[in-house]
Amino acid sequence: MEIRLLHGAAIAPFITELGHLRLQILGEYPFLYDGTALGEADFLAGYPLCERSLLVLAQEHGQVVGASLGLPLSDMADALQEPFVARGQDPARVFYFAQSLVLPAYRGQGLGVRFFIERESYAHKLADFDFCAFCSVERPGAHPLRPADFKPLDGFWRNRGFLRDSSLRSSWTWCDRGEQQASEKIMSFWLKALLR
């Protein structure tokens, strides 16, 4: 397996593949995201435009089998920045981790850990950030589409040094699988201080 670290414009050739991967993986619980290729292209368009963005790309025999993205929170949508601004924290000092996406056949082989290590290492290298952060969708424990064998990733995230900050929450709107209209989802932030 080959791991590549790409930045800014170098990400552009992979936007379509990243969109397909996001649609496949984020369609699973807990995101249950029912998006479109056009919507994905629009969502991902900012990454090639940001010189300080990062794509950690995992490929095997030329096929993308996993990916993870990151960039300064100040380059993300206002909805993700607003909780930080509201409490007086500068989004430009936060490096945002987007989802880690791994095809089912490649899970449990260390890619998730590698994605966290590479993004955090990159944030350290840039030396402009006080925190790394990401957000997770909140779902009720009795959600009808929750698989019986579902294991929350909270423990994995804590082992990477991240803690949920209950004072930082945002909302995002998308169509769940089976929904006719988009609905609002509550997102919780997890943070890790970058020690210098």
C-alpha positions in Angstrom: 0.0 0.0 0.0 1.2 3.5 -0.9 0.6 6.5 1.4 0.8 9.9 -0.3 0.7 13.4 1.3 -0.7 16.0 -1.1 -1.4 19.7 -0.6 -3.4 22.4 -2.4 -3.6 22.1 -6.2 -2.1 18.6 -6.0 -5.4 17.4 -4.5 -7.5 18.4 -7.6 -6.9 15.3 -9.7 -8.4 13.2 -6.9 -11.6 15.1 -6.2 -13.9 12.8 -8.2 -12.4 9.7 -6.5 -12.7 11.3 -3.1 -16.3 12.2 -3.8 -17.1 8.6 -4.6 -15.3 7.4 -1.5 -17.2 9.9 0.7 -20.5 8.8 -0.8 -19.8 5.2 -0.1 -18.3 5.5 3.4 -20.5 8.3 4.8 -23.6 6.4 3.6 -22.9 4.1 6.5 -24.1 4.7 10.1 -23.7 7.1 11.9 -23.6 9.6 9.0 -26.2 7.9 6.8 -25.3 10.6 4.2 -27.3 10.4 1.0 -25.4 12.8 -1.2 -24.7 13.3 -4.9 -21.5 13.4 -7.0 -22.2 17.1 -7.8 -22.7 17.9 -4.1 -19.4 16.2 -3.3 -17.5 18.1 -6.0 -18.9 21.3 -4.5 -18.0 20.3 -0.9 -14.4 19.3 -1.8 -13.7 22.2 -4.2 -12.0 24.3 -1.4 -9.3 21.8 -0.7 -7.3 22.3 -3.9 -7.6 26.1 -3.4 -6.1 26.1 0.0 -2.3 25.9 0.0 -2.2 24.6 3.6 -4.7 21.8 3.0 -3.7 18.1 3.3 -4.8 15.0 1.7 -3.5 11.7 3.1 -4.2 9.3 0.3 -3.9 5.5 0.6 -3.7 3.6 -2.7 -3.2 0.0 -3.5 -2.4 -1.0 -7.2 -3.5 2.6 -8.1 -6.9 2.3 -6.5 -7.8 4.7 -3.7 -8.7 2.6 -0.7 -8.6 5.3 2.0 -8.3 9.0 2.4 -8.3 11.7 5.0 -8.4 15.5 4.6 -7.4 18.5 6.8 -7.1 22.2 6.5 -7.3 25.3 8.7 -10.7 25.7 10.2 -10.8 29.3 8.9 -11.1 27.8 5.4 -14.1 25.7 6.3 -17.8 26.7 6.3 -19.0 29.4 8.7 -21.2 26.9 10.5 -18.1 25.1 11.7 -16.3 28.2 12.6 -19.1 29.9 14.5 -19.0 27.9 17.8 -15.3 28.8 18.1 -15.9 32.5 17.3 -18.8 32.6 19.8 -16.5 31.7 22.7 -13.7 34.0 21.5 -11.4 31.4 19.9 -9.8 32.2 16.6 -10.7 29.6 13.9 -7.4 30.4 12.2 -5.6 28.8 15.2 -7.4 25.5 14.7 -6.5 22.8 12.2 -9.6 20.9 11.1 -9.6 17.2 10.5 -12.2 16.1 8.0 -13.4 12.5 7.9 -11.1 9.6 7.7 -12.5 7.3 5.0 -11.4 3.6 4.7 -12.9 0.9 2.5 -14.3 -1.9 4.6 -11.7 -4.5 3.4 -8.9 -2.2 4.6 -10.1 -1.4 8.0 -8.3 -2.7 11.1 -4.9 -2.4 9.4 -3.8 0.9 11.0 -4.9 3.3 8.4 -7.1 5.3 10.8 -4.2 5.7 13.2 -1.9 6.7 10.3 -4.4 9.3 9.2 -4.5 11.0 12.6 -0.7 10.9 12.9 -0.1 12.5 9.5 -2.7 15.3 10.0 -1.4 16.1 13.5 2.2 16.0 12.3 1.3 18.4 9.4 -0.4 20.8 11.8 2.7 20.8 14.0 4.9 21.4 11.0 2.9 24.5 10.0 3.3 25.9 13.5 0.3 28.2 13.2 -2.2 26.2 15.3 -3.1 25.8 18.9 -5.5 22.9 18.4 -6.6 20.1 16.1 -10.3 19.5 15.9 -12.9 17.5 14.2 -16.6 16.9 14.7 -18.9 13.9 14.8 -22.6 13.5 14.2 -24.8 12.9 17.3 -27.3 10.1 16.9 -29.7 8.7 19.5 -28.6 5.3 20.9 -31.9 3.8 19.7 -31.6 5.0 16.1 -33.5 2.6 13.9 -30.6 2.3 11.4 -27.9 1.7 14.0 -26.3 -1.7 13.3 -26.4 -4.2 16.1 -22.6 -4.5 15.9 -21.9 -0.8 15.8 -18.9 0.3 17.9 -18.6 4.1 18.5 -15.2 5.5 17.8 -15.0 7.6 21.0 -12.4 5.3 22.6 -10.3 5.4 19.4 -10.4 9.2 19.4 -9.6 9.5 23.1 -6.6 7.2 22.5 -5.4 9.7 19.9 -5.6 12.4 22.6 -8.9 14.1 21.6 -11.6 15.0 24.0 -15.2 16.0 23.3 -15.9 19.6 24.1 -19.5 19.8 25.1 -19.5 23.6 24.8 -18.7 23.4 21.0 -21.5 22.1 18.9 -22.6 23.0 15.4 -25.4 21.9 13.0 -25.2 20.7 9.4 -28.0 19.8 7.0 -28.1 16.8 4.7 -30.4 14.0 3.6 -30.1 10.8 5.5 -30.6 7.6 3.6 -34.4 7.2 3.2 -35.2 10.9 3.8 -37.1 12.9 1.3 -35.8 16.2 2.5 -32.6 17.3 4.2 -32.7 17.6 8.0 -30.5 19.3 10.5 -27.9 17.2 12.3 -26.1 18.2 15.5 -22.3 17.9 15.4 -20.1 17.6 18.4 -16.5 18.9 18.4 -13.5 16.9 19.6 -10.3 18.9 20.3 -6.6 18.2 21.0 -4.2 20.8 22.1 -1.0 21.0 20.1 1.8 21.3 22.5 4.9 23.1 21.5 
